[in-house]
Amino acid sequence: MHETSASHAAHQHSAPTSFIRKHVFSLDHKVIGKQYYGLALLAVFIGMGLSWLMRIHLGWPAWPIPLLDKLSAVGAPQGVMTPEYYLSLMTMHGTIMVFFVLTNAPFAAFGNYFLPIQIGAEDMAFPRFNMMSFWTTFVAFCVMMAAFFVSDGPPISGWTAYAPLSAVGGDAGPGLAMGQNLWGISIAIFCIGSLLGALNFIATTLDLRTKGMSLARMPYSSWAWFVTSVISLLAFAVLLPACILLVLDRVAGTSFFIPGGLILSDKMQPHSGGSVLLWQHLFWFFGHPEVYIAILPSIGIVSHILPVFTRKPLLGPRAAVGCMIAIGFLSYMVWGHHMFLSGMNPFSATLFSVPTLIITIPATILTLLLIASVYGAKLRFTSASLFCLGFISVFISGGISGFFLAQPSIDIYLHATYFVVAHFHFVMAVASLFGVFAGTYFWFPKMTGRMMNEALGKWHFWLTFIGVYAIFMPMHYLGLAGNVRRYSAFVDDYLIPLIPVHKFITVAALLTGAAQFIFLFNLIWSRFKGPIASENPWEATSLEWSTTSPPPFDNFGGKHMVVYNGPNEYGVQSSDGHDYIMQTSPEKAPAS
Amino acid sequence: MGKLFAVVVTVITIVSVAFFVMHTWWMPIDISTTGPAIDHQLEETMTGSGLLFLGGQLLLGLFVWQSSNKNPARKIKTFPGGANPLVAAAIILVGIEVLTLTFVGSKAWGAVNLAPPAENSLHIDVQAEQFAFYFRYAGPDGQFGGIHPDKIDDGNGNYFGLDPANDVAARDDVVVGSLVVPVNRPILLTLHSKDVGHSFYVPVLRIQQDFVPGLLIPVHFTATQTGKFEIVCTQLCGLGHYNMKAYIEVMSEPDYETWLKGQEGQ
C-alpha cells in the first residue's frame, strides 16, 4: 500500500500554466495524443493530395494540373508531371501514409490519449519520453517534407526503398541524391520516436493499471495498443539500424546493400561485397509487422466501440484478445512472403507461405466474432457505429485477397500488380482509417467536450464507404489482367485497353477524397460550435466515460479509480435502470 | 439506416463478384507448360475465397438489417452457440483451406521454381539494365563468353561487357533486344542485372522473377504456342520503369533456326 502511493506520487505533476508547456512542449498524454492526431490529419491530407495528383496523371497523362508547376518547375513543367516526378509523389504518398498516418493516428494518437484513461492512470509512465517521442516524430516529418524542396526532388525508389536503387546515390536517377538521404534520415528519426513511444505504452500498461483493472478487464482498445506497442518495439528496432546502414552506404562509402560491379550512368560504382536481399530482409522484417501496427489498433478500437452501439457484449472476448496476440506473434514469421520472387531460396517460399496462411485463422475468427456480435443486437446507428460496420466489410474485402497473395504459386502472376495495391489499401489503409474515423466520431466528445454533427458524419460515411469500393475493387480486376503497379503511364500493348478502368478509378478517388473535406469541416466546426457533450453521451462502460468531457489535467480530478467490472457489461439490467454497468460501478454484473 | 446499409453492402458484393465471375477483366491466354497449374490454383482460390467473401458480406448485411428492427418489445439475442463453435469452425474450415492450398499450390510453385531445367534446354543469358532487356545466345560454339563489367559499353553495343579480343567464346555470342525462342522446347534463362533491381514478367507465360544485382538467377519455361508477346519490368528501377519492356517471339523450330542463322551471320 505504501509502495502504491509512492509510485502514484512519482507520476504526479501539477498542471502547467504557460502556453508553451500547456500546448506545445506538454507532458500531458492528452495534449500529446491530440498533437499526434493533428500531425496525422495534416499528413493524411497531404498524402491524399498526392494520390489525387497521381490518379489524375494515370487517367489523363497529358492534362496540365493547375499549380503543380509551382510545387516543382522541373518535376511538372507546365503542370504535366514527368515520369520521375510521378515516382517521387508515389514514394512520398506511401511513406507519409504508412508512417505518419497509419502508424500515428490509430496507435500513437488515440493510444496516447485513451490508454492511460482507460486503465485509470493519471498519465503515461514516462511523460518526458512521451513528449520526446512526439517531437522526434515531428522532426522526422519536417525532414521528410524537406525532400519536396531540394533541387532534385523527393526520392523515386518507393516507400520500400529497395537497394541498390536507394543506396547508390544520384547516378541511379533523379531524387536519389539529397532526396533519398532525407528519406533515410527521416525514417531513422521516426524509428527513434516510435521506439520511445512503444516502451512508454508497454510500461504504462504493465505498471499503471488502477486498482481492480486486471489485464482481463482491460478494454479491447487498450489490449490492441498494448500488443501493438510490443510489435512496434521489435519492428522499429530493426528498421532503425537498417536505415542507418542505408544512409552509411549513401554518404560514408560503405557497401552493406550494394554488390560489386554495378554500372550506373556509365560509371562503375565504387562498392563491393554488399547484399541486395539483406535490405529486403531487414525492411520486411519491419514491414510486415508494420501492417499489424496499422491495423491492430483499429481492430481494437472497433471491438471497443461496436458493443456500445449494439448494446450487447462482444462475442468471445477472450478469443478476441487471444487472436490479437496470435496475430502479433505470427507477424514476425511471415516477412518473406513479400520476397517470393526476390531470388531468395525458393524452398523458403513454402516456409513463409504457411504462417502467412495460418494468420488468416485468427483474422477470420476476429471477423466472425465481430459479425456475430451484430446478430440480434439493437443497433444504434451513429457515424461511429456505421464506420465500425464499414470496417468489418472492408476488412473482409482486404483480408480475402490475402489468400491469393500468400501463395507463392499465385504470387508468380499477381506479384507487383494492382491486385497487391488493392489488397494492402483495403486491409491496411482503408480498414485502419475506418477504425480512426469510428474512433474520432466516438471519442471526439471526450476529447473536446463537444459533439460532432451526426448528419455530416453519416454523409461522410456513405460517400467514403461507396467511394473506397469504387476505387479499390476495380484494382483487383486490373491486377488479374496483369496491370503492373508503380508505372507512371501505360504504354504496353496489353495495358492500353485497361486505361478506361484507370479513368473510372481516378474519378472515384477525386470524389471520395472530396468527401473527406466534409469530415474536416465537421471536425473544425464541431470543435467550436458543436453541442456540449455530457460525461457519457454514448452510455458506454469504460473508464474514459467516468470522467468529465474533456477530462481534467490528471484525468480523474484527484480520484483514484477502482474497477469492479470488465468493459463488456452491455445488455444487462443495472439497479439504476440502465442497460449497462460501468467498469467503476461497484454493482456486480449478473452472470451471463 | 440498417436496411440501407444491408442493401448497399449487398449491391457492392454482388457487383464486385459479378465482374470476377464474368471474367470481364481476366488473365490473358496461357502459353506455357507450367501455367495451367497456376491458373488452376488461382481459380480454386477464387472459388473458395469468393464464397467466404460472399458469405461474410451477406451475413453482415443480414444481421445489420435484422438489428435495425425498432420494435421496442424485441429482446437482445446472443449468437446461437456463442463464440466457441465459431472459433472451431474458423480453425477447421480455414485450416483445411490453408492445408489444401499449400499442398496443391506447392506443386505449381515447385514446377516453376524447384524442378531443375530439362537437360536439353536452350540456354539464353538475360541482362536487365535501366531501362532495357538484352538477350544473349551462345552461338555455334555453345559457349558464352565471360562477362567483364568494366568492358560494358552501351554506346558500342557491348551491353554484356564481352571481350572478344581475348575471349574466343565471346566472339560468336549473339546479343539481341528481343527474346526469340522455339516453340515446345525447354528454355533456360539466366537473369542478371547491370545496375539496379528489375523483374522479368511475362503474363502469358505465368513467369515473374526479379533480377537481383549480385546474383545470377535461373528461370525455365516451355512455350506451347507461337506468337509475339510482351515482357515487362515489374521491379521499380527508376524513371523509365514504366517503359522498360521487350518482346518474346515464339517461333516454330525451323523459323527459329533461320532467325538464329541470320543473327549469327551478322
Contacts between the chains, C-beta under 8 A, distances in Angstrom:
chain1	res1	chain2	res2	distance
A	82	B	239	7.4
A	83	B	239	5.0
A	83	B	240	6.7
A	83	B	241	7.7
A	83	B	242	6.1
A	83	B	243	7.6
A	84	B	238	7.8
A	84	B	239	3.7
A	87	B	236	7.3
A	87	B	238	8.0
A	87	B	239	6.6
A	87	B	241	7.3
A	156	B	236	7.8
A	156	B	238	6.7
A	156	B	239	6.4
A	157	B	236	6.6
A	158	B	236	5.0
A	162	B	197	5.5
A	162	B	235	7.3
A	162	B	236	6.7
A	163	B	197	7.9
A	164	B	195	7.6
A	164	B	196	5.3
A	164	B	197	7.2
A	164	B	213	5.6
A	165	B	196	4.3
A	165	B	197	6.5
A	165	B	236	6.9
A	165	B	237	6.5
A	165	B	238	6.4
A	168	B	196	7.5
A	172	B	130	7.8
A	172	B	195	7.2
A	172	B	196	6.0
A	172	B	238	6.1
A	173	B	130	7.5
A	173	B	238	4.1
A	173	B	239	5.1
A	174	B	239	6.3
A	258	B	213	7.8
A	259	B	213	5.4
A	259	B	214	2.9
A	260	B	214	7.5
A	261	B	149	4.0
A	261	B	214	8.0
A	262	B	149	7.6
A	262	B	194	7.2
A	262	B	195	5.6
A	262	B	196	7.7
A	262	B	213	5.6
A	263	B	129	7.9
A	263	B	149	5.9
A	263	B	152	5.4
A	263	B	194	5.4
A	263	B	195	6.0
A	264	B	130	7.4
A	264	B	195	4.7
A	264	B	196	7.3
A	266	B	154	7.2
A	268	B	149	6.5
A	268	B	150	6.2
A	274	B	214	7.6
A	275	B	214	6.9
A	276	B	197	6.5
A	276	B	212	5.2
A	276	B	213	5.4
A	276	B	214	5.8
A	276	B	215	7.5
A	277	B	212	6.6
A	277	B	215	7.8
A	310	B	67	6.9
A	311	B	76	6.3
A	312	B	76	5.0
A	312	B	78	6.8
A	315	B	78	7.1
A	315	B	79	5.6
A	315	B	82	6.8
A	315	B	83	4.8
A	315	B	86	7.4
A	316	B	82	7.2
A	316	B	83	2.7
A	316	B	84	7.6
A	316	B	86	7.1
A	316	B	87	6.6
A	319	B	83	5.3
A	319	B	87	5.2
A	341	B	199	7.0
A	341	B	208	5.5
A	341	B	209	5.6
A	341	B	210	5.3
A	342	B	210	5.2
A	342	B	212	6.7
A	343	B	209	7.4
A	343	B	210	5.4
A	343	B	212	4.2
A	343	B	215	5.2
A	343	B	217	4.8
A	346	B	109	7.3
A	346	B	113	3.8
A	346	B	114	5.6
A	347	B	114	7.1
A	349	B	109	6.2
A	349	B	113	7.2
A	350	B	102	7.2
A	350	B	106	5.7
A	350	B	109	7.3
A	353	B	102	6.5
A	353	B	105	7.6
A	354	B	98	7.5
A	354	B	102	5.9
A	357	B	98	4.1
A	357	B	101	6.5
A	357	B	102	6.4
A	358	B	98	6.2
A	360	B	94	5.7
A	360	B	98	6.9
A	361	B	90	6.1
A	361	B	91	5.8
A	361	B	94	4.9
A	361	B	95	6.4
A	361	B	98	7.3
A	364	B	52	7.9
A	364	B	90	4.5
A	364	B	94	5.0
A	365	B	86	7.0
A	365	B	87	5.4
A	365	B	90	4.5
A	365	B	91	7.6
A	367	B	56	6.6
A	368	B	86	4.7
A	368	B	87	8.0
A	368	B	89	7.7
A	368	B	90	5.7
A	369	B	83	6.2
A	369	B	86	6.6
A	371	B	56	6.8
A	371	B	59	5.7
A	371	B	60	5.2
A	371	B	63	6.4
A	372	B	63	7.8
A	372	B	79	4.0
A	372	B	83	7.5
A	372	B	86	5.9
A	373	B	79	7.4
A	374	B	60	6.9
A	374	B	63	4.3
A	374	B	64	5.9
A	374	B	67	5.7
A	375	B	63	4.7
A	375	B	66	7.4
A	375	B	67	7.5
A	375	B	77	6.9
A	375	B	78	7.7
A	375	B	79	4.7
A	376	B	63	7.9
A	376	B	66	7.2
A	376	B	67	7.1
A	376	B	76	6.0
A	376	B	77	2.9
A	376	B	78	6.5
A	376	B	79	7.0
A	377	B	63	7.7
A	377	B	67	4.3
A	377	B	76	6.4
A	378	B	67	6.7
A	378	B	74	7.0
A	378	B	76	5.8
A	379	B	2	5.7
A	379	B	64	6.6
A	379	B	67	4.0
A	379	B	68	5.6
A	381	B	1	3.8
A	381	B	2	6.3
A	381	B	5	7.9
A	381	B	68	7.0
A	386	B	1	7.5
A	386	B	5	7.0
A	389	B	5	6.1
A	389	B	60	7.1
A	389	B	64	6.0
A	392	B	60	5.6
A	393	B	9	5.7
A	393	B	12	7.8
A	393	B	57	6.1
A	393	B	60	6.1
A	396	B	52	7.9
A	396	B	53	6.4
A	396	B	56	4.3
A	396	B	57	6.0
A	396	B	60	7.5
A	397	B	16	7.9
A	397	B	53	7.0
A	397	B	57	7.7
A	400	B	49	4.7
A	400	B	50	8.0
A	400	B	52	6.1
A	400	B	53	4.7
A	400	B	56	7.9
A	401	B	49	7.7
A	403	B	45	5.6
A	403	B	48	7.2
A	403	B	49	4.4
A	403	B	97	7.6
A	403	B	101	7.3
A	404	B	42	7.0
A	404	B	45	5.5
A	404	B	46	7.9
A	404	B	49	7.2
A	407	B	41	6.7
A	407	B	45	6.8
A	407	B	101	5.8
A	407	B	102	7.8
A	407	B	105	4.7
A	407	B	109	7.8
A	408	B	105	7.1
A	408	B	109	4.5
A	408	B	113	7.6
A	409	B	37	7.2
A	409	B	38	5.3
A	409	B	41	5.1
A	409	B	105	4.5
A	409	B	106	7.6
A	409	B	108	3.7
A	409	B	109	4.2
A	409	B	112	7.4
A	410	B	38	6.7
A	410	B	41	5.8
A	410	B	42	5.1
A	410	B	45	6.3
A	410	B	105	7.1
A	412	B	38	6.2
A	412	B	109	7.5
A	412	B	112	6.2
A	412	B	206	6.1
A	412	B	207	6.9
A	412	B	208	5.2
A	413	B	27	6.9
A	413	B	38	6.0
A	413	B	42	6.9
A	413	B	203	7.1
A	413	B	206	5.3
A	413	B	208	6.9
A	414	B	42	7.9
A	415	B	208	5.6
A	415	B	234	7.0
A	416	B	199	6.6
A	416	B	201	7.2
A	416	B	208	7.3
A	416	B	234	3.8
A	416	B	235	7.0
A	417	B	234	7.7
A	458	B	1	7.6
A	462	B	8	7.6
A	465	B	8	7.1
A	466	B	8	6.7
A	466	B	12	7.3
A	469	B	12	5.0
A	469	B	16	7.2
A	473	B	12	7.7
A	473	B	16	5.0
A	474	B	19	8.0
A	476	B	20	7.7
A	477	B	19	5.8
A	477	B	20	7.7
A	477	B	24	6.7
A	477	B	25	3.7
A	478	B	25	6.7
A	480	B	25	5.9
A	480	B	26	5.6
A	480	B	27	6.0
A	481	B	25	4.5
A	481	B	26	6.6
A	481	B	27	7.2
A	481	B	28	7.5
A	482	B	27	6.9
A	482	B	28	6.5
A	482	B	201	7.7
A	482	B	203	3.8
A	484	B	201	6.9
A	484	B	232	5.9
A	484	B	233	7.9
A	484	B	234	5.1
A	485	B	234	8.0
A	486	B	236	4.9
A	486	B	241	6.4
A	486	B	242	7.9
A	487	B	241	6.8
A	487	B	242	3.8
A	488	B	241	7.7
A	488	B	242	4.9
A	489	B	242	5.2
A	489	B	243	7.7
A	490	B	242	7.4
A	491	B	242	6.6
A	491	B	243	5.8
A	491	B	245	7.8
A	492	B	230	5.4
A	492	B	232	5.7
A	492	B	245	5.8
A	493	B	230	6.1
A	494	B	28	6.5
A	494	B	203	6.9
A	494	B	230	5.9
A	498	B	25	7.2
A	501	B	25	7.0
A	571	B	76	4.7
